[in-house]
């Protein structure tokens, strides 16, 4: 994307709808044994919910992680302290384990994102890269509808372009960063300011040239998870054999379109990543509450409905992003941290009662000898929520809370009785639970 395309003052594309901002209110969470649910003294009325059953034997996708994009040419580089905030895992950190950077069309600019990529890798993050344009010498203009200066990669340059992507991968490796994967093109179907690809051109490149790329290949990165871009890849065995990750963006994608049956049918051995989004918009402050809870539901649905293995935000540091311009974690960022800090790479999502009450969203993950449960309560009332861990020997559970006044605040440890524990989820809050 061009910088102006992404900035709210320059007409950055907005979410399909803007939620009404309500006054935030909540109660202190109270953990109890399953047999006796307590509530905070003087708390507002608590709604009872159906039991959320966590079935660790019913495994789903393996999680690669959560993260964001750093694009120094457009947004400035992260400072050393901001890199540690983004990719560290302790208190006051975002816990990001994924970083996405641009593949510059001019190799003279490849060093711009190197410092952030190196530090992210040192902290254990996985780095991927996406190009917005090939080198100018490989591009031709054409007429596309009313656009008279549309750009596309010349057919006789497909091989040279694959080598360009290899050269970028080699540059990073020579400078201490092993790139996990590289995309063919950022948003080939929303390319008014960069390079267009038709589905047929994408398939042709994948069939004939992607096999020569020396790292994992990501495609097609449709701006709206449009199946007209990814279906042809899944339907072409040769093209699909040269792709490792089906990548998608979720700008304006309705929740009803998150599930992808064709990928389940034909994507065996491939990964499914969400490689860019901001949500619900780029015009409001990331600290606006309770609107920031929309990020929690979006993350939940990306994990549960879409079964993505990765969730990558657009700019890491932005007024609407997980990190404010002053380097502090925003409310949207705190909600991302409820997933990123505790659901680590290699954890596996397991089956859970996804919506045990109205406006309550639950997902669960297993890894590192623990079960991690993330519960989002978007409702205006507190909810008494029982969690039952099937076939679990866990004896205790630790919890963290974000609400109107707290960010990923530790709530201590409580016991688990016969595989169950109960918590009062405060109104308009996110909580993460980790068994031990």
C-alpha positions in Angstrom: 0.0 0.0 0.0 1.1 3.5 -0.5 1.5 5.6 2.6 -1.4 7.9 1.6 -3.6 4.8 0.9 -3.1 3.8 4.5 -3.5 7.1 6.3 -6.9 8.2 7.6 -6.4 11.8 6.7 -5.9 10.7 3.1 -9.0 8.6 2.7 -7.8 5.3 4.1 -10.4 2.7 3.4 -12.7 2.2 6.4 -14.5 -0.8 8.0 -17.9 -1.6 6.6 -19.5 -0.2 9.8 -18.6 1.9 12.8 -19.7 0.7 16.2 -21.4 3.1 18.6 -19.1 4.0 21.4 -20.6 3.2 24.8 -19.5 4.1 28.3 -17.2 1.4 29.8 -18.2 -0.3 33.0 -17.0 -3.5 34.6 -16.5 -5.6 37.8 -13.5 -7.3 39.3 -13.1 -10.9 38.1 -13.5 -13.5 40.8 -12.1 -17.0 40.3 -13.8 -19.8 42.3 -14.1 -23.5 42.4 -16.9 -24.8 40.2 -19.1 -25.6 43.2 -19.5 -22.0 44.4 -19.5 -18.9 42.2 -18.6 -15.7 44.0 -19.2 -12.2 42.8 -17.4 -9.0 43.8 -19.1 -7.0 46.6 -21.3 -4.3 45.2 -21.0 -5.6 41.7 -23.6 -5.1 39.0 -25.9 -8.0 38.2 -24.1 -11.1 36.8 -25.5 -13.1 33.9 -25.1 -16.8 34.0 -23.6 -18.5 30.9 -23.6 -22.1 29.6 -20.5 -24.0 30.6 -17.6 -23.6 28.2 -16.2 -27.0 27.6 -12.5 -27.2 26.5 -11.8 -30.5 24.7 -8.0 -30.8 24.4 -8.4 -34.1 22.4 -10.2 -32.3 19.6 -7.2 -30.5 18.0 -7.5 -27.9 15.2 -4.9 -25.7 13.5 -1.3 -25.2 14.7 -0.7 -21.6 15.5 2.3 -19.8 14.0 1.7 -16.6 15.9 0.5 -13.0 16.0 2.3 -9.9 14.9 2.4 -6.8 12.8 4.1 -5.0 9.9 7.0 -2.6 10.0 7.5 -0.5 6.9 10.2 2.1 7.6 9.9 3.9 4.3 6.3 4.8 5.0 6.0 4.9 8.7 9.5 5.2 10.1 11.4 2.4 11.8 10.7 1.2 15.3 13.2 2.4 17.9 15.2 -0.1 19.8 12.9 0.1 22.8 9.8 -0.2 20.6 11.2 -3.4 19.0 11.6 -4.9 22.5 8.0 -3.8 23.4 6.7 -5.4 20.2 8.5 -8.7 20.3 9.2 -9.2 24.0 6.9 -11.6 26.0 7.0 -10.2 29.5 4.7 -7.7 31.3 4.2 -4.6 29.3 5.1 -6.3 26.0 3.0 -7.2 23.1 4.4 -10.7 22.7 4.4 -10.6 18.9 6.0 -13.6 17.3 5.5 -12.6 13.6 7.0 -9.6 11.7 6.1 -8.7 8.1 8.3 -6.3 6.2 8.3 -5.0 2.6 10.4 -6.2 -0.3 11.6 -3.0 -1.8 11.6 -2.7 -5.6 15.0 -0.9 -5.3 17.6 -3.0 -3.5 19.3 0.2 -2.3 16.4 0.4 0.2 16.6 -3.1 1.5 18.5 -2.1 4.6 15.7 0.1 5.9 13.9 -2.6 7.8 16.9 -4.7 8.6 17.5 -3.5 12.2 13.9 -4.3 13.2 14.0 -7.7 11.4 17.2 -8.6 13.1 16.0 -7.7 16.6 12.6 -9.5 16.0 14.5 -12.6 15.0 16.8 -12.4 18.0 13.7 -12.3 20.2 12.4 -15.4 18.5 10.0 -13.9 15.9 9.4 -15.3 12.5 9.9 -12.8 9.6 8.1 -12.8 6.3 8.1 -10.3 3.5 5.7 -8.9 0.8 6.5 -6.9 -2.4 4.3 -4.0 -3.5 6.1 -3.6 -6.9 8.7 -5.4 -8.9 11.7 -3.4 -10.0 10.6 -0.7 -12.5 12.5 -2.3 -15.3 10.2 -5.4 -15.1 6.9 -3.5 -15.2 4.7 -2.3 -18.0 1.7 -0.1 -17.9 -1.7 -1.0 -19.4 -5.3 0.2 -19.4 -7.5 -1.4 -16.8 -11.0 0.0 -16.9 -10.7 3.7 -16.2 -7.2 3.4 -15.0 -4.8 4.3 -17.9 -1.6 3.8 -16.0 -2.2 0.4 -14.4 1.0 -1.6 -13.8 1.7 -5.3 -14.2 4.8 -7.5 -14.3 5.9 -8.2 -17.9 5.5 -11.8 -18.9 9.0 -12.0 -20.1 10.2 -10.9 -16.7 8.6 -13.6 -14.6 11.9 -15.5 -14.2 13.8 -12.3 -13.4 11.2 -11.4 -10.8 11.6 -14.8 -9.1 15.3 -14.1 -8.9 14.6 -10.7 -7.5 12.7 -12.3 -4.6 15.6 -14.8 -4.2 18.0 -11.9 -4.0 16.0 -10.3 -1.2 16.0 -13.5 0.7 19.7 -13.9 0.3 20.3 -10.3 1.4 18.4 -10.9 4.6 20.2 -14.2 5.3 23.6 -12.7 4.7 22.6 -10.1 7.3 21.5 -12.5 10.0 17.7 -12.9 9.2 16.4 -16.2 7.9 13.2 -15.3 6.0 10.4 -17.8 6.7 8.5 -17.0 3.6 8.0 -14.4 0.8 4.9 -13.3 -0.9 4.4 -13.0 -4.7 2.5 -9.8 -4.4 0.7 -7.7 -1.8 -3.0 -7.3 -2.6 -2.8 -8.1 -6.4 -6.6 -7.3 -6.6 -6.5 -3.9 -5.0 -3.5 -2.4 -6.8 -4.4 1.1 -8.0 -1.2 2.3 -6.4 1.0 -0.8 -7.0 1.1 -3.8 -9.3 -2.0 -5.7 -10.5 -2.1 -9.5 -11.0 -5.0 -11.4 -12.4 -5.8 -14.8 -11.0 -4.5 -16.4 -14.2 -1.3 -14.4 -14.1 -0.8 -15.5 -10.4 -1.3 -19.1 -11.3 1.0 -18.9 -14.3 3.8 -17.5 -12.2 3.3 -20.1 -9.5 3.3 -22.9 -12.1 6.3 -21.8 -14.1 8.5 -19.7 -11.7 7.7 -20.1 -8.0 9.4 -23.4 -7.8 12.8 -21.6 -8.2 12.2 -19.4 -5.1 14.4 -20.6 -2.3 12.1 -20.0 0.6 8.5 -20.6 1.4 6.1 -19.0 -1.1 3.0 -17.0 0.1 0.1 -16.2 -2.2 -2.2 -14.6 -3.2 -2.7 -12.0 -0.3 -6.1 -10.8 -1.7 -7.1 -7.6 0.0 -10.5 -9.0 1.1 -9.9 -12.8 1.1 -11.6 -13.0 -2.2 -11.9 -16.6 -3.4 -11.6 -15.5 -7.0 -7.9 -15.0 -6.3 -7.2 -18.2 -4.2 -9.6 -20.7 -5.6 -7.6 -21.0 -8.9 -4.5 -21.8 -7.0 -6.2 -24.5 -5.0 -7.7 -25.9 -8.2 -4.4 -26.1 -10.0 -2.2 -28.9 -8.6 1.0 -27.6 -10.2 0.5 -24.1 -8.9 -0.5 -25.4 -5.5 2.6 -27.5 -5.3 4.7 -24.4 -5.4 2.8 -22.6 -2.7 3.5 -23.1 1.0 1.1 -20.5 2.6 -2.3 -19.3 1.4 -2.2 -15.7 2.6 -5.2 -13.4 2.9 -6.1 -9.9 4.1 -9.4 -9.2 5.8 -10.3 -5.6 4.8 -14.1 -5.5 4.9 -14.4 -9.3 4.8 -17.7 -10.3 6.6 -17.4 -13.0 9.3 -19.7 -15.1 7.2 -16.9 -15.4 4.6 -14.2 -16.4 7.1 -14.6 -20.2 6.7 -12.9 -21.6 3.6 -14.3 -25.1 2.7 -12.2 -25.4 -0.5 -9.0 -24.9 1.5 -10.1 -27.7 3.9 -10.7 -29.9 0.8 -7.6 -29.2 -1.2 -5.1 -27.4 1.1 -3.6 -30.4 2.8 0.1 -29.7 3.7 -0.4 -26.0 3.2 -0.7 -23.2 5.8 -3.4 -20.6 6.0 -2.3 -17.1 7.2 -4.0 -13.8 7.7 -1.1 -11.5 6.7 -2.6 -8.0 7.0 -5.5 -6.1 8.6 -6.5 -3.2 10.8 -9.8 -3.4 12.5 -12.4 -2.0 12.9 -11.0 1.1 11.2 -7.9 3.4 11.0 -9.7 6.6 11.9 -10.3 6.1 15.6 -7.8 6.0 18.4 -6.6 2.5 19.3 -7.4 3.4 22.9 -11.1 4.1 22.2 -13.1 1.9 24.6 -15.1 -0.3 24.4 -14.6 -0.2 20.6 -11.2 -1.8 21.0 -13.0 -5.0 22.0 -13.9 -5.4 18.4 -10.3 -6.5 17.9 -10.9 -9.3 20.4 -13.9 -10.6 18.5 -12.1 -10.3 15.2 -9.1 -12.3 16.5 -11.5 -14.9 17.9 -13.3 -15.3 14.6 -10.0 -15.4 12.7 -8.8 -18.3 14.9 -12.1 -20.2 15.3 -14.2 -19.4 12.2 -11.5 -19.0 9.6 -8.9 -21.3 11.4 -6.0 -19.0 10.4 -2.6 -20.0 11.7 -1.3 -16.5 11.8 -2.8 -13.0 12.5 -0.7 -10.0 11.4 -1.7 -6.4 11.9 -0.8 -3.6 9.5 1.5 -0.9 11.1 2.7 -2.0 14.5 3.2 1.6 15.6 0.3 3.9 14.6 -2.5 5.8 16.3 -4.9 3.1 15.4 -2.4 0.2 15.9 -1.3 -2.0 18.8 1.5 0.4 19.7 0.8 4.2 19.9 3.2 6.7 18.4 4.8 7.3 21.8 5.7 3.6 22.0 3.1 2.6 24.6 0.8 -0.3 24.1 -2.7 0.8 23.1 -6.0 -0.9 24.1 -6.1 -2.6 20.8 -2.6 -3.8 21.4 -3.5 -5.0 24.9 -6.2 -7.2 23.4 -3.8 -8.6 20.9 -1.4 -9.3 23.7 -4.0 -11.6 25.3 -3.4 -13.9 22.4 0.1 -13.1 21.4 1.8 -13.3 24.8 0.2 -16.6 25.8 -0.6 -18.5 22.6 2.9 -19.1 21.4 4.2 -20.5 18.1 3.6 -24.2 17.9 0.5 -24.2 20.2 -2.5 -26.0 18.8 -6.0 -24.6 18.9 -8.4 -27.1 20.6 -12.2 -27.3 20.5 -14.0 -25.0 22.9 -17.6 -23.8 23.3 -17.2 -20.7 21.1 -20.0 -18.6 22.4 -21.4 -19.8 25.7 -23.4 -16.6 26.2 -24.4 -13.6 24.1 -21.4 -11.4 23.3 -19.0 -13.8 25.0 -16.4 -15.5 22.7 -14.1 -18.3 23.9 -11.2 -20.0 22.2 -8.7 -22.4 23.6 -5.1 -23.6 22.8 -2.7 -26.2 24.1 1.1 -26.0 24.3 4.0 -25.9 26.6 2.3 -28.2 29.0 -0.6 -25.8 29.6 -4.1 -25.0 28.3 -4.7 -21.3 27.3 -8.2 -20.0 27.2 -9.0 -16.5 25.9 -12.5 -15.1 26.7 -13.9 -11.9 25.3 -17.0 -10.4 26.9 -18.3 -7.6 24.7 -21.5 -7.3 26.7 -22.6 -4.6 29.1 -23.1 -7.0 31.9 -20.7 -9.2 33.9 -21.0 -12.9 33.1 -20.5 -15.9 35.5 -18.6 -18.3 33.3 -17.7 -21.9 34.1 -14.9 -23.6 32.2 -14.6 -27.3 32.1 -11.4 -28.9 30.9 -12.1 -32.4 29.6 -9.6 -35.0 30.7 -7.4 -32.4 32.4 -5.3 -32.9 35.4 -4.7 -29.1 35.9 -4.7 -28.0 39.5 -4.5 -24.3 39.2 -5.2 -21.5 36.7 -3.6 -18.0 36.3 -5.4 -15.2 34.7 -4.9 -11.7 33.1 -7.5 -9.0 32.5 -7.9 -6.0 30.2 -10.9 -3.7 30.8 -11.5 0.0 30.6 -8.8 0.8 33.2 -6.4 -2.1 33.1 -4.1 -3.7 30.4 -3.2 -7.4 30.6 -3.2 -7.1 34.4 -2.4 -10.2 36.4 -5.3 -11.4 38.5 -3.4 -14.1 40.4 -3.8 -17.8 40.6 -6.8 -19.9 41.7 -7.5 -23.6 42.0 -9.1 -26.0 39.5 -11.6 -28.5 41.0 -12.3 -31.7 39.1 -11.3 -30.0 35.8 -13.5 -27.0 36.3 -13.2 -23.4 37.4 -15.6 -20.5 37.3 -14.9 -16.8 36.8 -16.9 -13.6 36.7 -16.0 -12.0 33.4 -16.3 -8.3 33.9 -18.5 -6.4 31.5 -16.6 -5.3 28.4 -13.4 -7.1 29.1 -10.9 -9.7 27.8 -9.4 -12.4 30.0 -6.7 -15.0 29.4 -6.4 -18.1 31.5 -3.4 -20.4 31.7 -3.5 -23.7 33.5 -0.6 -25.1 35.5 
